[in-house]
């Protein structure tokens, strides 16, 4: 296995479409890194440039310390697993998995050994004589992964490999990919638009938007300390609530939304010096709120008076859709064993330790992150 490095990589399509901008990333040997972002953000284009399926406009890509900018895809020592599996329909599972090795003129005994070992690892040994049309979606995906494993490449590239599977099978395959990575000690670069998939799989995740890297860090750091409003809103289900208001400083720091006012922690006040009277956006995750006096975060200066519009039961938890006069969409997630009714008034209590304050704008900077 090997490391993968991208140094100021750019991709500009005809017409001046800048799909990837100064992409800078180092993936360590045996690391599992996930590129995540909305459709059209440049993540698949980046992966295809690493694979050699797209020419780069500028920058340097290296695998294992070897610059591969001008190296043909077949000589890059990588294996790619696609969204649509890309299996040969007329070949058996065995022949699909063996095909790349046969082209490289590996001895038959080694081909057989590698194919059967990969099949054993993936639990598809009994499928080797079947053809793809006789397989389920999950089985086809395992075959596609097996075909990559037998090559024993320096790095694996996955391009949204689970997006064609149903929800239950996606969860199962996520766990299987995680186990596979742990067992094979592989270097993996993985692309998905599903932020839950990214959070569960990656050692680190790379959040992209409009061809730019927004944040690179461990999943929990990205979740707890989003660097800007885009990352905060993209990562998390339900997404973070964003409330418009102004900063007010009166010995202490307050967020004034017009129809309610919240006192911010002292740690936030230090970082918000100079923002008094200016427009800001307050962010709070749904699970960092509770209802009424029985709430986990009871207090006098962390309440938002709301009206309850919709209640969505989710088993142990439920999502409560609420509103104020100025903010028509505030979602709270809490224990489902509550007596709440749509149309009633309530009070949301916020865990102010988990509040973020952002500059205005879709990618406004997180002003509450601890400064060095």
Secondary structure, 3 states (H helix, E strand, C coil): CCCEEEEEEEEEECCCEEEEEEEEEEECCCCEEEEECCCCCCHHHHHHHHHCCCCCCEEEEEECCEECCCCCHHHCCEEEECCCCCCCCCCEHHHHHHHHHHHCCCCHHHHHHHHHHHHHHHCCHHHCCCEHHHCCHHHHHHHHHHHHHCCCCCEEEEECCCCCCCHHHHHHHHHHHHHHHHHHCCCEEEEECCHHHHHHHCCEEEEEECCEEEEEECHHHHHHCCCEHHHHHHCCCCCCEEEEEEEEECCCEEEECCCCEEECCHHHHHHCCCCECCEEEEEECHHHEEECCCCCCCCCCCEEEEEEEEEEEECCEEEEEEECCCCCCEEEEEECCCCCCCCCEEEEEECHHHCEEECCCCCCEECCCCCC
